[in-house]
């Protein structure tokens, strides 16, 4: 093969220049994604949800949908006329804010005389978080001894926006530093970690640009959680694909004299598994399009775009950069032409020998350990949590809700809204006064329909409030034409929809991944084996997570979407490593037979797959720097699950099972 043709140098150089342009243009959009993200859960429900129907019908009663913010002021010795005057003056200033939807009333005193509350209806579509920030700015100089806080649904959105504000800064910094450290430890090189990180950064810039444009035009829905997962997923996937290419390139440099020939051979050998891996993850996350929740459905294409960008960068920019740098990329430990392959005498050669010696005992023992972990899955509390429990740090909306609950009914300011025919108002008002309701009051009427407002005794976002709304619905649904909505009902509908999504999407993901593996490996037994092992690994991960969440971290519970997201990512990403392993095993089997092919495949891929797993686990663990319960739980589940899958399932369980089955693992093909 000739290596002197100028075109072979020009193409890599042009590719590097193109990616530099992509990075320069797309990079700034990583900091702009928050501008097109929404964190209002009411915007995520399908049109068929009862609370959405109520929200749509309320347009007949007022011109704008509102989201309440509540100012609560507390003085332990009792509020003073000066306190009331301060809040009244502030209310007049707040009234002039363009986001305030209707005239404000006077501050309402608590029966115990130690608190005041002021309800502020904000227009839901006018970035209520920014309006809350303006309100809080007006409350910075209260009378001495008076505690003043802003709570309610609008304040929770404001605090969520603040919590997610670190996504495009500290999250990327932590993820980048973690990846850089691991790469330095793995390759003990100066330049190579820089090239791999550039590959991830360029992929992220491209993904951010695409997601920004699509979200800005309403094609997909982006929220803070999806934004954080996008950043981590791109970094982790781009690095994983890079590690596979780099490992094969280093291997080829020992057998091939010229670097351009070596990168060409390495690229050809790794393209199929990298594309198959990326395709599996893309198809897996796109299964979220079957979700009824816009937040889940939006994550599907967002994550798919991220993986596609990582794939493109790892298969174009990185090979071009390695072609230009050659052996210098590995300095000071440059792989020399004709030198021995260290994999043949390293730790993974010893692991392969142990697996080959007693495969049946090994896979049976490993499976038993995983089953023990899976036995704790029923302890996972994933029925939903209060909105105030989403925060892992102290925020004003949560503290303010605690103050509000001490002096007023917990649902004050966020009443449950019941819509009924005007002729049935009295009947509905009486029927809705169930356990957990502090007060029911008929309100506005329009077009023969009347609102009945039910003030709940418990905080509107609490589990007790959700149970109360369900009791209200059970009581009033027999009355024809009656619907129940409001903030608590929206949260209840979100939980029910999420549980439905989980039951639907998990089987779809399994079928899709099985089909991909069957086509890739041209077998039926091997795909079933791989999926079974990954599902067992997922179950063990969720069991261990339940123990950690309940007994170590003391979490109040989990959103129903946590197991769904954990499943999608762990199964798709876990199959990734099995794809890396089994494609190499298949390649080796064609030359050496099944037994030696399994042992060679494990030996040759052990180091790179383990490194990739550690990188992915570390990048997902970086999500924990964002103080949101959902992201902290996803961080632990994916990080622990990836390590379990990499170090145990792929290293021990899968090769031991493949050895025990022998050439039957490739059925119905005749390979082996």
N, C-alpha and C positions, 0 to 999 in steps of 0.2 A: 504494500500500500504506500503510495507516494505521500510524502509529508511536506513537499516544497511548494506546492501550489499556493499562491498568495491568497486565494479565496478562502482557504481553510483558516487563515488568520483574520481576514477581513470580517467574516461572518460573526465570530465571537466578539470582536471589537464593536461591531455595529449593535449587537444585542445588548452589550453592557451599556453603550451610550443611550439606547432606547429606554432601558430600565432606569438609568439615571434621570432621564426626562420624566418618566412616569412617577418616580419617587418625588421629584421636585414639584410636580404639578399636583399629584394626589395626596402627598403627605399632609399638607395643611388641613385637608378635610377630616382627618382623624380628630381634630379639635373642634370641628364644626358639627359633628353628628348630634351633639346635645341640642342643637338648634332645631332639629327636625324630629326629636324624640318626644314621646308623650308618656306620662306616668299616671294618667287618670284611668283607673280600672273600669269605670263606666263606659269608656270608649272601646273596650275590648270585647264586650258581650255581643252575641248574635242578635239580629232583629227579632228572633222568635222568643227571646228571654222575656219573662213577664215584666221585670223591672225596666227593660228597654221599651216595651209597649207602653208602660206608664210614662216614661220619659218622653216618648213621642207624642202621647196624647196631651201632655201638659203644655204643649205649644199653644193649645186652644185657650189656656188660662193666662199665659203671659208670653211676651215676645222673646224672652231669652231664658235659657236653662240656667239654673243657679247652682252654685256649689258653696255651702256655708263655711264661713270662718267664724270662730267664736273668741271674743276677747273675754278673759276671765281675770278678775282682780280679787285678791285675798288679803285680809288683814286679820291676824289671829285674835286681836283684842276687839275687833268690830270695825266695820268701815265707818269713815267719818264723812261729814259734808264735803270736806276738801277732796276726799277720794272720789265721791260722786261727781263733783264739779270737774275734776280732772278728766274722768272718763267721758262726761258729757261734752266737754270741749274737744277732746280727741275725736268723738263721734262726729262732730260737725266737720272736722277736717277730713275724716275718712269719707264722709258723704260726698265730698267733691272729687273723690277718686273716680276716674272713668270706668273702672271695673265693677263698681257697686251697682247692682242690678235694680234695686228698689229702695225707697226711703227707709232709713234706719229708725228704729224706735228708741226710747230712752233706756239707759242701763237698768237692768232688772236686779233688785236685791234678793239675796237668799233669805229663806225663812229664819235662819239662825243669825242673820245680821252681820256675817263675817265675810261675805263675798258679794261681788257684782258680776253680772255677765251681760255682754252686748253681742247680739247675733248680727252678722254681716253677710248678706247674700251677695256673692260675687258671680259675675258671668262666667260660666264654665268654659267658654271658648276663648277667653281673653287671658290666657296664661295666668291662672289663679296663683301660682307660686310667686310670680313677680309682684302681684297685688299684695300678697301676704307680707312680702319683704318690705313693701312701702308702709303697710300698716304697722309692722314691728318697729320701723324707724320712727314712727310718731309716738311710740310708747316707751322710749328710752329714758325719759326723765319723770317717773312717777313720784308722788309724794313719798317721803322717807317712811320706810316700814311697809309699804304697799307692794305686794308681788303682782305683777301684771304679765300674763302670758297669752299667746294666741294659739288656739287649738282648733279642732274640727277637721273635716275632710280636706279643705283647701290648705290648711296648715300642714297636714300630713304630706300633701303633694309637694309643698315648698321644702319640707325637710328631706323628702326623697330626692328632689332635684339637687339639694346641697350634698347629700350623701353620694350621689352619683357623679358629683362634680369632679371627683378625683380620678375618674376612669381614664381620661385622656392625658393624665399627668402621672400620678404616683403609680397607677396600675401598670402602665407601659414601662415606667422606670424599673419597678420591681421585677417584672417579667423579663425585661432585657438583661438586667444584672444577673438574675438567676440562670438564664440560658447561657450567658457569657461565661459565668463561673464553671458551669458543668462542662461546656465545650473545652475550656482551658484544661480542666482536670482530665478529660477523656483523651484529648489529642495532644496536650502539652505543646501547643503551637501558638504562635503570635498572630499570624495572618488569617488562619482558617476560621477562627471564631468570628472575626470581622466580616468575612465573606458570607458566612451562614447568617449572621444577624442582619446584614444588608439584604439578603434574600427575603428574610421575614419582614423587614421594614418596608421594602418595596411592595411585597404582597399586601401588606396592611394598607399602604397608601392607595393601591389600586382598588382594594375591596371597599375602603372608606369612600372613595370617590363614587363608585357604583351605587353603594347603599344610600349615600346622601342624595344623589340625583333621583333615585327611585322613591325614597321616602318623601322628598320634597315635592314630588309630583303625585303623591298619594297612591303609588303602585303597591307599596308595602308599608307595614306598620313597624316602627322602631320604638323600643322603650329602653330604659336604662339597663335592665337585665340583659336584653339582647345585645346591647352595645358592649357591655363588659365581656360577654361570652364571645362575641365576634373578635375582640382584640386577642383574647387568650387562645381561641381556637386557631386563628391565623398564625400566631407566633408558634404554638405547639406543632401544628401540622406542617408548616413550612420547615421548621427545624427537623422534624421527623423525616420528611422526604429528603432533606439535605443530608442527613446522617446516612441514609441508605445509599445515596449516590456517592458521597465522600468515601464511605467504607469500601464500596466496590471499586472506586477510582484508585484508592490506595492499594488495593489488592492487585489491580491491573498494572499499576506502575512497577510492581515487583516482577511481572511477567512480560511487560511490554516496554521497549526501549524508549519510544517517542511518546511524549505526553499527549499529543493530539490523537494518536492511535489509541492510547489508554483511555482517554475521556470518551472517545467514540464507542469503544467496547463497553465501558462502564455505563454509559447512557443507554445503549441498546439493551443491556442486561437488566437495568433497573426500571426502565420506562414502563414495562407491562405491570409489575407489581405496584409501582407508585400510582399509575393511572387506575388500576383496579382498586387500590386502597382508597384513593380520593373518590372514585366513583361510588364505592360502597358507602362512604360517609355522606356524600352528597345525596344519594338516593335515600339513605336512612333519615337524614334531617328533613328532606323534602316530604317525608311521610307526615310531618307536622302540619302540612297543608290540609290534612283531613280534620284538623282541630276546628272546633266551633269558636274558640277564643282567638281574637285577633292577635293577642300577645304571643300565643303559641304559634299560630299560623305565620305571623310575621317573622319569628325566629327561623323558620324553615328556609326561606330564600336568603335571609341574611347570612346564616351559617353556610349555606351552599355557595354563596358568592365568595365568602371568605376562603373556603376550601379550594374553590376553583382558582382563586388568585394565588393561593399557596402552591397549588399544582403547577400553574403557569410559571411562576417565579423559579421554583425548584428545578423545572425541566428546561428552562431557557437561560435565565440569568446566571444561575449557579454553574451549569456546565460551561458556559462561555467564560465566566470568571476563572474557573479551574483550568480551562484550556490555556488561558493567557498566563496564569501563574505557575502551572505545572507542579513540580516537586517542591518549589519554593513555598507553596501554601502550607506545607507540613513542617517547615523549618521551626526548630533545629533538628527534628527527627525525620529527615527526608527518607522516604522509602527508596532503596536503591534497586536498580535493575538486576535481577538475578538473586536477590536476597531471599532468605527463608520467610515463609508466611508465619507470623507469630501465633495465628489462630490454632495452628496444628499442635502447639505444645502449651497452650494457655489453659485457663480455668475451664473454658467451655469444652475443650477436648476431654478434660477429666469428668465434667458433668455428663457428657455424651457417653463415656464409658460406663458410668454408674447407671445411667438410664438403660443402656443396652444390656447390662448384667441382670437386672431384675425388673423388667418393665411391668409385669402384672402386679407385683407387690407394690410398686411405686405408684401406679395410677390408682389402685384401689385405696391405698393409704391417703393419697392426696385428695381423692374424691370424698372420703369420710371426713377429713378436716374441713373441707368446703361445706359439706352438708351440716356439720355442727354449726358453722357460722350462719348458714341459711336458716337454721331452726329459730333464730331470734327475729326473723322478719316480722312476725305478728306483733312484736313490741313497737314497731315503727308507727308513730302517731302522725299520719299524713292526711288527716281530715280537714286541715285548715287551721290558721291561727288568726288572732286579731290583728288588724292593720297596725296597731300600736306596737305589736310584738315584732314587727319587721325590723326595727332598729336595734342594733347591738350597742349603740352608744346613747347617752342621754340627749334627748331633743325636746324642744319646747312644746311640740304638739302632744307628746306623750305626758310630759310633766303637767301641762295645762289640763289634759283630760283627767288626770288624777285629782287635780284641784277642783275641777268642775264636778266630778262625781261626789266629792266630799260634801258639797253644798247644794247641789241641784240634782234632779233626776239625770241619770247618766246619758240619756239620749237627747237632752236639751240641745236645741240648735240643729239637730239632724233628725227630724221626725220621720217616721215611716208614713208614706203617702198612700192612702187607699182611695181609689177612684171607683165610683158607683153611680148608678142612675139616681137622679135627684129624688125621685119618689121613694127610694129605698134608703135614704140617708140615715134616718133614725134607726132602722133595723141594723144597718151596717155599723153605726156608731156604737150600739149596744153590743153587737156580736164581737167587735174588735177589742173590747175591753177584757182581754184574756190575762192570764198570769204573766207578769213581766211588763205590763203596760201601765204607766203612771197616769196617763190622761188621754182621752180621745175627744177631739173637737172638730165639728164640721167647719169647713173653711169656704173657699171660693167656689162658685158655680159658673158653668158655661156650657151652652149647647145641650142642656138637659143632663149634664153630668156634674157631680159634686166631689170635691176633695174632702176626705176625712183625715185629719192629722193625728197620728198616734205617737205620743212621746213615750219612749221606752225608759224603764227604770234603770237599765244597765247601759254602759257606754255603747254607742252605736256600732262600734267595730268589734265588740266582744263576742265570744262564743255564746254567752247567755243571751245577748241581743239577737243573734242569729236564730237561736232556738225559739225566741219569742216571736220573731217574724214568721217562722214556720207555723207556730200556733195560730197567729193571726190569719194566715192564708187558709189553714185548715178550717178556721171558724167562718170566714167570709166567702170562700169559694162556692159553697152551696147556693149563695145568693147570686143569681144570674147577672153577668156583666160586671162583676166586681174584680178589680185587679189591685195588687199590692206591689208598691215600688219604694223608691228612696235609697239612701246610701247603704243601709243594712241589707235591704233586699238585693241590691246590686252585688254586694259581697257574697250573699248566699247563693245567688244564681251563678256567680263566678266559680264557686267551689263545686256546685253540682255539675256545671259544664266541664270543669277540669277533670272530675272523676269519670265523666262519660268519655272524654278524650283519651284518658289513660287506658280504659278498657278496649277502645277501638284501635288505637294507633299501635300499641305494642305488638299485637298479632300481625299487623300489616308490615311493620319493620322486620319481623322475623321472616316472613315470606319473601320480601324483597331481597334481603341479604342472602337467603338460601339460594335464590335464583342466580344472583351475581356469582356466588361461590361455585355453584354447579357449572356455570358457563366457563369460569376461569380455570377450575381444576379439571373440568371434563369428567366429573365423577358425581355420584350421589351419596355414597357413604361418607366420604371425607367432609363434604359440606354439613351433613347432619351431625357429624362428630364435632366439628368446630363450633357450630351454633350451640350444641348442647353444653359444651365446656364453657363457652362465654356466658350463657344463661346461668349456669351453676355459679360461675364467678360473680356475676351480678347479684344473685341471690345472697351469696355469702357476704358481699360488700354491703348490701342493704341491712343484713342482720347485724354486722359489726357496727354500721352507722347508727342503727337504732340504739345499741348499747352506749355508744359514745355520746350521741345527742341527749339521751335520757339521763345517764348516770355520771358522765364526765363533764359535759358542757352545760347541762341543765337547760337545754332549749325547751320552749313551751310546746313544741310540736313542729309540723312542717306543712307547707302548702301541698295540695294534691298534685301539683305539677312537678314537685321535686322528684318523686320516683319516675315519672315519665321522662323528664329531662335526663335524669341519671341513667335510665335504661337506654335512651336513644344514643347518648354519647358513649356509654361504656360498651354497649354491644357493637356499635359501628366502629369505635376506636379499638376495642378489643379484637375484633375480627381483623383490623388492620395488621396487627402484629402476627396473627395467624396466617394472613396472606403473605407477609414478608417471609415467614418461615416455610409455609407449605409450597409456595412457588419455587423456592430454592430446593426444597426436598424433592419436588417433582422433577426439577432440572437434574439433580444428582441421581435420582432413581432411574431416569432414562439411561444413564451411563453405568451405574453401579448396582442396580437392584434396590428394592424397597428398604431392606434393613440398613445397608450401608448408606443409602440415600438419606434416610432419616437421621442417622448419626452425623453424616457430613453436613447436612443442612443445619442441624442444631449447633454444630461446632462453628460453622462459618458465619451464622447469623446471630449467635448468642450475644456477642459484644455489642453489635450495632443496635439490635432490638432492645437490649437492656438499656443502653444509653438513650435511645429514643423514648422508651417508657419513662425513664427518670426525668428527662426534659419535659415531657408532656405532663407528668404528675406535678412537677415543680411549677410549671406555668399555670396550671389550673389552681394549684394551691395559692398562687398570687391573688386570686379572686377574693381571698379572705381579707385583703387590705381594705376592701369596700365594706363598710359596717352595715351590711344588710343581711338579715337572716338567710334569705333564699340563696344568695351568692355564697355565703359561708358554708352552707350545707352542700351545695353543688361542688364547691371547692374540695371539701373533704371526700365526698362520695367518688368523684372522678379521680382525684389524686390517689386515694387508697385503692380504688378499683383497678386503675391502670397499673399500679405497682404489683397488686395481687395477680393480675392477668399476665404481666410481663415476667415476673420472677417465679411464679408457681405454675400457672396454667400453661403458658406457652413453653416454659423451660422444662417442665416435668410431666404434667398431665397429658398434653397433646402428643408429644413424641412417644411417651410410654404407651399410650393407646394405639398410636399408629404402628409401633413395633409389634404389639400384641396381635393386632389384626393382620399384619403382614400385607401382602399385595391385595387382600380383600378391601383395603381402605380405598383403593382406586376404582372399585366396581362402579359401573359396568365396563370401564375400559380395561384393557389387558396390560396396562403398565405394571412393571414390577416383576 
